[in-house]
Amino acid sequence: MDYKDKLRAFNSSDKYKMEVEFLNKLLGLPSVFWSQILDYGCGLGHAAYELCADGFDVNDYKEKEISNYYLNELPDKQYDRIYFMHSIAHIKNINDVLKKLRQKYNPTITVITPNKSWIDMVGDTKSDPTVIKHYNQEELQKLFIECGYDVYFSGQFGNCYKGINERLFLQAI
């Protein structure tokens, strides 16, 4: 199974649908305003398509017709919200990226990502060679604070095992 097949399989899962619904609630805007949202690391473009967001990625995997899709170069338009859905763990030099986004757009950032504490606890050995770093809740908050953001909403959701949830979410400005 190649990487695009792996993404397709996840994008057709019930877990993915639950996460997009959760992300939609975190973003909290009526769909008429979603043109101001950027999916950073949009992959195949499924979430951006469903949320009517613009998409940006460094890999040309896009399969969905995203209204505005940017490859390797951030757009010059203004975004007040940017989200990372399962992409923050794959980004090299994430500190530099977060600082650049803050300087260029000054957005609210929303993150949904696997929880390293969950992965460690359940012994999830499925490795993804594209992952740079998985985060636990404290590491994710510290990353944003170090990059000049104020974290105002952070937590866990999804499957729970021994008090640890499978996914993390964070919002910062």
N, C-alpha and C positions, 0 to 999 in steps of 0.2 A: 504494500500500500504506500503510494507516494504521499507527500505532505498535503497536496491539494485534496486527495481522497480522504485523508484524516480530517481536514477541515470540513469537507462536505458531510462526513458522517456526524461530526459534532453539531453542525448547523441544522441537521435534520432530527436531532434528539430532543426529547422532552426537557432535559436539563437546559439546553440552549434556549428553548422557548420560555422557560421559567426565568432565565437570566435576562433575556431581552425585555420581558414584562417588568422585572424588577428594575432594570436600567431605565425603562420608560418612566416609572414612578419616581426614580431618583432625579431624573432630568426635569420632570414636573412641568413641562411647558405644553400648551396646546399645539397641535401639529402645525398650525399656521405659522408658528414662530421657529420651526425647526431648521430653517435655512441658515440659522446662525450657529448651528452645531456642527462640529467636525469630529468624525470617527478617526482617531489617530491609530494607525495600524489596522486598517479595515479588512485586511485579508481578502477573502472572496467578495466582501461587500454586502453580505446578507443582513447584518444588523443595521448598517447605514441605509440600506434600501428600506427595511422595515420601519426605521425611525425617521425616514425622510431627511437624513443628515448628509452632509458632504463627506467624502472619504479621502484619506491620505494613506499611502503605504510606500515602502521602499522596494517591495516585490510586486511584480505585475501578475497577481493572482486573480484579479477582479473577474467575477462571473455575472454579478447582478448589475443592472443598469442604474448606477448611482447618478443622480442629476449632475453633480460636480465631483469629479474624481481627479486627484492629483497624485502623480507618481514622482517620488524623489525630491520634489520641491514644494515647500509650503506655499499656499496661496496668499496673495496680497489682500484678500478681503478680510473683514473683521469677524471674529468669532467670540461670542461671549461664553460659550460652553464647549469644552472639548472632553471627549471621553476615551478611555482606554478599556476596551473589553477584551480581556485575555491577551493583551498585547504588551503590557508594560514589562513583563518578564522576558520578552524577546528583544528588548531595545538596548543596544550598546550605548554607553555613555549617557545613561538616562538622566543623570544630573544636568548635563549640558542641554539635553533636549527640554527638560522641564524649565530650566532658566530661560532658554530661548523662547519657549511658548509664553512664558510670563511676560517677557520683554516685548514680544511682538503683538500679543493679543490681550494680555492681562485677563485671562478667562477664569471661569469656575471650572475646575477639573473634577471629573468623576471617574473612578476606577473600579472595575470588577476584575478580580484575579484569583487564581487558586491560592489557598492558604497553605503556606509552607508547614505550619504546625500540624495541619490535617495530613498533609502528604507524609510527614515524618511519623505521625502517630499510627496511621493505618498501613504504613510500609508500602506506599504506592511506588513500585519500582518501574512503572512505565516511564521510560525516559524519552524526552523530546530533545533531540540534538540542537534545536534552535533556541532553547531556553538559556538565557544568560544568568538569571537569578530569580528564584521564587522568594517571596517575602512573607514574614509573619506580620501580625498587625502592628507591632511596635516598630519594626523595620520600615514598613510602608509609611507610617506616620512620620518617623524620623527623616526619611528621604524627602518628603514634601516640606517639612519645616526647614531642613538644611538648604533647600532650594528657594526659600523665601516665601513660601505659601503659609497661610493659616488654615489648619485642618479644623473644619467645623462639624463634620459628621463622619463617623467611622464605625465599622462593626463587621459582623459576620452573618452569613446566611447560608441556606442550603442544607444538605445532609449534615447531621450532627452525630458525633461519636465522642463519648466521654467529655462532653461540654465544649468540644471544639467543632466549629462548622467548616464545611468544605471550601467555602468561598469567602473572600474579604471584599468589602466595599469601602470607599473613601470619597469624600468630597472636600475640596480645598479651594481657597481663593487667594 
